[in-house]
Amino acid sequence: LNDMKKRLVELADFHHSASKALKVQMNEDGNGINDDSSSSPANYLTSPVVHRELVRLFNVFTAWLEDENFQKSPVPLHSLPKQYDTHRLAKIMQNQQDLWTEYVDLERIRHEILEVKNLWIEVKYEPSSSVSSAPAFVDFTNASTAKETVLASLKKHEAPCPPAVVPSMKAPVPTANASCLSNEKAAVHFIQRHLNLLQQHAKVAAVWESQQVALDLDLLDSFPKLYCNREEQITMHLECRGTSSHKCQGAAVVTAKHDCLYMNEAVKQHITGLQKEIKQVQADAMKPPPQNIAEAAVCVENFITALVNAYKLQPGACTQKVGIAVFYTIVELVCDETQRHPPTRQFFTSCIEIVGQVFISDTKSECSPLLKTILMNRRLCSLVAPYFTPNASPDKFVHLYEKVVNALHEDNSDVIFMLLTKFDLPLWLNTRPSLSERSKLLELVHVALTSCGMHPEEELLMPFSIFCKHWTIILKYHFPDHYSDFLRLLTSSSAEQCLSPDCWKMSLKALVCCPTACKKIPGTGASDRKCIQSSAQVQLSPQQVKETIEWLANFFCKLRLSKADFKSFGLFSKWSPYVAYVEQFFLFLVESLIDSEKNSLVEEPKAQGEIITGLKSLHYRITELFKPWILVLDAEDDSNRRCYPWLESDASVAIAMVQLFTKCIDQLHQSYKDLLIPGQRGALWLHLLHYCETCTSPKMPEYILYTYHMEYATLPWREMHPDHTLMEAFFKVERGSPKSCFLFLGTVLCEVNWVSVLSDAWNAQPNQNTRAMVVCLLFMMVFLAKEDVLLSKSEESPLLNLLGQTRSLPWHLVDIVAYQNVISYFSSHYSPA
């Protein structure tokens, strides 16, 4: 900064001194004349005004540099004194780059230009002797003398040399014959001839690579053999100096053995030879490719460019055929060596990409040939699969899909996955294919899913996910066109354990099954439930729900009795992986059925008889749905064998199904209890009577009964209204059924609100049914009172609660005959103590 200030002061002093010189004045001829009558041009002086302006400018610059406020913070310009030239400072701060011409000596510039002009005229155009009297200045603007002046000037110079001869140059790369663009055979020959060179070069490079690897491995094997330990023996002579009393008899000879380092000369020579060979191989590999290789690559590239441009300029079948033939020719020349050599691989890939995008992609006729090429040669998949567009051929879409499904295998799962991504199913469905085509496609997807197996291998997971997606897309399209086929395929393949449980999961999502049931299925998170709730594309009608329940009931019943395994072990033995999803489906169907029936009653009120009939129908459908899973069936053959629903080892899975059945019965009861008159036969009455008829056979296994009793006990039995029919069923159980059945029924009947059931008994004239029910209650209490199990629970004993509840009943309604029968039973079944 100080040097800059010093330089500015020096410049200001210089211009201050120069401003005192006399200014040169110009006469009319352009010659300068100063005050002392000197006319030499060299004595021209700059105007003092310019010097004074420059002095003032440099002083302004000095003032800016000396002011420290400019270096600390912005300073308001309006507050600066006049010597700071605030106007010019503002322009600088605003980055205005206008020229300051007021500080340029324009008069001196014009003077120097004039001097140069006169000097050029004097040197270039010296007057001849004949025209010595002519003025020094030639008027070039005169048209009559311009031509003569130019010709005279040209005569003073030597004649110009002729232009250089341009030699004929040979094209470095020969161009392809134009006929190749329209001749398929010529184009194929041209491409083969040049790409064969590239292929051979790639094979040579592969040989170099193999040699390098082999030499490196040999070198690694040789290094450990270069040195080894070798045992050697040395003899040492140890001399003794002796003493005055003992003379030395000679040096002692000592023999020692030791291991010493030994270098194998043969191995060393072998290693040296290997290293020389490696250097030679590397030197060969690093050489630039031959000229013909580069020419071949450029020829192919130029030909493809010309072919593509010709097709884009004027699309035609002939040019397209040539392009297709070129594409397959390039593909055929792809081999392992071309894929291993990076430059060749990149060139082939680029050629296939350009030709494939223009001539193969979205070409209807090439879908099938291209798919065949991919399936026959897996290594080509990543190269040519991007141009496989099955949607370009809607009429062959299913046929192409079938080829992909038939080729599915663990070894080529990556190829199948890449091909499946090219099948845009929604786009194909927009073409409105026929029902038969869609059904065939559904069958093909089912074949693919079963090929993946119950537990798909890790290699098949990606294709499996796409098959599941296609499975649901077809199901939801024009629902319920494929619903029956879907249900048949899903259940039949599950029965053989050929289908993954994930297929059930995806199918239930598509059917918009009840999301509350998802909580029971392991691995079903909030996102899955959200997906089920948000999917509103498929909805089963009430009639479809009824038909589905009926079909499932018949299917599982036939399945249960179809094979010896199912007859002996039940459905749970093979269906355990699917049980959670079957339960979800059953719950959805039952809830939908109950809700639809109840809504119809709300919309159109019906008589009590119709309500009871509808309730019985619902109960029958529900029990039939669960019958193959949890009830004992009789074989349809001559053996009349009883087929029990599950083995004791499957009890943990069976419990969940019995729980679901219990939940459905409870929901049925809760939905209809407000629609019935007190005393009418409700869902609990129907369920208990069904239990007495189907679950109380004498040889019923206890582990099955235990599951029944444990789950059925959770129902709200206090709200049930038993009648004489139900009591008669109870007495039959007492006479010939397992003891656990009798105790369960007794516990259930003890929970009933008998005061409400026998409310008519307090009337003056109770009806006959009430009298019969009082007698039945007395018999029941006598039957149960002898069971220690029912009395051992002290305050929690249901029998004790019943005894306390019935103290106020009008027992006088019991007739003498019934009383005598009770006394007779008591005497025969109770000990005198």
Secondary structure, DSSP 8 states (H G I E B T S, - for coil): -HHHHHHHHHHHHHHHHHTTS---EE-TTS-EE-TT----GGG----HHHHHHHHHHHHHHHHHHH-THHHHS---GGGS-GGG-HHHHHHHHTT-----GGGS-HHHHHHHHHHHHHHHHHHH----GGGTTS-SS--TT-HHHHHHHHHHHHHTS--------------SS----GGGGT-HHHHHHHHHHHHHHHHHHHHHHHHHHHHHHHHHHHHHHHGGGSEEEEEEEEEEEE-----SSS---S-EEEEEEEEEEEE-HHHHHHHHHHHHHHHHHHHHHHS---HHHHHHHHHHHHHHHHHHHHHHHS--HHHHHHHHHHHHHHHHT--HHHHHSHHHHHHHHHHHHHHIIIIITT-GGGHHHHHHHHHH-GGGHHHHGGG--GGG-GGGHHHHHHHHHHT--GGGHHHHHHHHTT--HHHHHTT---HHHHHHHHHHHHHHHHHH-SS--GGGHHHHHHHHHHHHHHHHTTTTTTHHHHHHHHHHHHHTT-S-HHHHHHHHHHTT--GGGGGGSTT--HHHHHHHHH--S----HHHHHHHHHHHHHHHHHHHTTSHHHHHH-SHHHHTTTHHHHHHHHHHHHHHHHHHHHHHHHHS---HHHHHHHHHHHHHHHHHHHHHHHS-EE-SSTT--EE-S--GGGHHHHHHHHHHHHHHHHHHHHHHTTTS-TTS--HHHHHHHHHHHHS--TT--HHHHHHHHHHHTTS-GGG----HHHHHHHHHHHHHS-HHHHHHHHHHHHHS-HHHHTGGGGSSS--HHHHHHHHHHHHHHHHHHT-HHHHTTGGG-HHHHHHHHTTTS-GGGS-HHHHHHHHHHHHHHS---
